[in-house]
Amino acid sequence: MSTPTSNGSLGNGHTHHAHNHHHHHGPLTAKHLNPAVLQASYAVRGPLATKAEHYRAHMKAKGDAHDLPFKSIVTANIGNPQQAGLDQPPITFFRQVAALTEYTPLLDDPRAQDLFPADVRARARELIAEVGSTGAYSHSQGVPAIRQHVAEFITKRDHLTPEHASDPANIFLTAGASQGVSLILQVLSTKTTGILIPIPQYPLYTATLAALDTNALPYHLNEADDWSLDPQSVEDAIAEAHARSISPRALVVINPGNPTGSVMQKETMQAVLDICAKYHLVLLADEVYQVNIHDPTREWVSFSSLARKSPTEPKVAIVSFHSISKGVSGECGRRGGYFELLNFPADVTAQIYKMASVGLCPPVQGQIAVDCLVRPPTPGDESYPLYEKESTTIARALKERTETMVRRLNALEGISCQPSTGALYVYPQLYLPQGAKDEAKKRGQEPDEFYSECLLDETGICVTPGSGFGQKEGESHIRLTVLCPGVDEYVGRIEKFHNAFMKKWE
Ligand SMILES: Cc1ncc(COP(=O)(O)O)c(C=O)c1O
């Protein structure tokens, strides 16, 4: 989906349903599948990631005798902090609470007093009293006490007055933000409505909308202005949808941005809320990177806090998503997250609850990690000093790596990189020579796919090509995560590769 405005891979209603009824009784092949599923693509786990895994397996099998021109694989393609090779350590508090809630006899073992801080033991007892066994299904919306804690977290985070306080009845715990996003997209999607999505975007949105055979309505972010959202581009996308007889139903905003790393300004957010009010759009606020802010002058605020404090007329229905996978916890594999519904009519909430209940419940250990996320140790708790040290160490490393990468990439000929003030990515634009573009075309690749594959083959660094996130016709980008330790060494590899590549194809 290199040019999301000009081809059908966004599930824009032009999917060609193959006339394959002759084959219905033959042996199963991919062409018998749901055509909408065949349309979906998800670049962050695409062919380059697979090739990188092959290289890794090859190096492991051959040891020092491998014949690859690099000494390690650098997985810079996906925001998965604890993955092998990235090795971001888990926050101890999260794992201690998980251990005690998972194997409860430890709670009554006298040795636990030496192994686990008092606040961890108290938290585990409290949670077990609410959850019961982690091996049992919970309430489909999530354990009520944990939802209560999420609501208290939102109320405190956003400094809400009692009249605006978050209500646990509107909190849904999920198996990561992804599951919440796909649940909401499923509930909102029809053949004739569409969902406005930013370009570039995290491909969860395009992939899910394609699989639902509904309409993704792309609006372009403004790269030259720090990847900001220009309200006019949303208006343009809405007009374009109307011209195709599609009614926009919801607007997705990712803040801080993936892949852009941009943190939205309050005035822009207010303009977004105004557009949503004007067109009765549900605002889907993907806020999973809310604590990954690298520029202390850029304050992150939630959309729902703005909507509560300065409500539009009519009020905007908002779903805000959060996750245990990002931030400093990085607990991607535990699958935990939540969404909060604001200003939703009761009949819609009831349908969302119905669909959540079809999935029985979110993973209970994921829910427990959400509790840790929203109720971390506070000053005075035995765990607090370690928690504080671990989280600031991670945040500092992310910030320093981000700054180093942006600075050194910008120093290269043929690359320009906007500052990344938030999230876990840098997203430089590449100005590739015509020779490279011609070669890519010959190989049936987008120019940035070709560049990324050469980068992987020659340096072992795996990135995600911009064509996977959507970009304007003729542009090339790559997304790199800022999660890899040893940044100076591998940025050095990129510099060497890039200069040689530009020279070779000029
Ligand atoms: C913008 C955005 N939203 C949602 C997710 C999903 O995260 P999870 O399902 O692990 O919570 C990601 C993961 O990278 C993301 O980047």
The ligand as an ORCA input file, in Angstrom:
! r2SCAN-3c Opt
* xyz 0 1
  C      -0.065      3.336     17.630
  C      -0.202      1.969     18.192
  N      -1.385      1.558     18.633
  C      -1.555      0.340     19.143
  C      -0.522     -0.556     19.232
  C      -0.819     -1.916     19.766
  O      -0.152     -2.248     20.905
  P      -0.661     -3.405     21.877
  O      -1.717     -4.175     21.163
  O       0.538     -4.234     22.154
  O      -1.189     -2.713     23.069
  C       0.746     -0.180     18.784
  C       1.871     -1.136     18.814
  O       2.930     -0.909     18.277
  C       0.899      1.111     18.252
  O       2.075      1.519     17.785
*
